[in-house]
Amino acid sequence: MSASPLLVNPLAERMRSGGLGLNLMIRHARTVDIALAAKTCGFDGLFFDLQHGVIPEHEISQMAVAAMNMGVTPLVRVPEKDYAAALRMLDNGALGIIMPEVTTVEDAKNSVAACKYPPVGNRGAFGGWAHFAYRSIPAAEARKAINDATLLILMIESKIALDNIEAIAAVPGVDVIHIGTNDLSTDLGHPGELTHPDVMAAIERVVKACRANGKQAGVGGLYGGGDAAKALASVVKLGARFITSASEWNLMLAAGQERVKALRALPM
C-alpha cells in the first residue's frame, strides 16, 4: 500500500517507516474528545470495537471523522464476516477495517473484495466522502486514493487460521495480519496463558509469514507488565509493527487504582 497525495493514513505511514503503529482500543468512549486525547497521548490509531462493544455505528462514525482530522487513523473492528458493516464504516469515516475470525484464504479474499475498490477488490461505489472534507474529487482519483490509504487488517485467532497463515498472508489487498492472542491461546489449549511457548511459536509463525509476503504483522493482548511485556518486546524484535496498546477503559482503571492507592497511603 503506497501513500496518496490526496489522503494520508498516519498509522500506515508510521509502520511503513519502520516504526510501531500504536492503537488505542475504544470500548466505552462516545464523544469526539477521545480523538483529541489520543492525539495528545501519541497514539497512531483508534481501534473502535463493533464486535464486542455496544457503541452505535453513527457515534463511531463521528469519532472516526474527528480522529481523521486530528491525524489519528480510525479503524473499526466489525462483527465476523459482516461485510455490510465494513462498507458502512469505510464510507462514513474509517480508514481501516479489522476483520475478526479469518480462517481461510476465501475469508481473506472476501474481505479484500468488500473493503477495496476495483481493481483490487469489489467495494461498492459511493460519493461525498468525509475523507476529502466533502470536496468534489473525480471518482477514479478518489477511489484510488482511498484504496491506497485504507488498511485491511485480518485477525488470526484460531488453530485453523494458523494452519492456513502462509496462504492467507499471500492474498493481495491484505495489509496487516493481526494476532488475537487471547482467542488464539484459548484455541491452542492454553486459555489465558498468553506467553505459553506454543502461543509464542504461533505468533512467530504469523510474523514470519507476514514478512515473507510483504504484510505488516500485528499483535494484541500483550500490553500488561511482566512476562507479557517481555513477550511483546520479543515479538516487536521479530518484526511486528501493528500493536494494540490498551483500551481506554483499562487505562482509566489502572490510573484510578494508582491514584486511590496513593491517596490511601497519605498519613492521617
Buried (B, 14 or more C-beta within 10 A) or exposed (E): BEBBEBBBBBBBBBBBEEEBBBBBBBBEBBEBEBBBBBBEEEBBBBBBBBBEBEBEBEBBBBBBBBBBBBEBBBBBBBBBBBBEBBBBBBBBBBBBBBBBBBBBBEBBBBBBBBBBBEEBBEBEEBEEBBBBEEEEBEEEEBBBBBBBBBBBBBBBBBBEBBEBBBEBBBBEBBBBBBBBBBBBBBBBEBEEBBBBEBBBEBBBBBBBBBBEBEBBBBBBBBBBEEEBEEBBEBBBEBBBBBBBBBBBBBBEEEEEEEEEEEEEEEEE
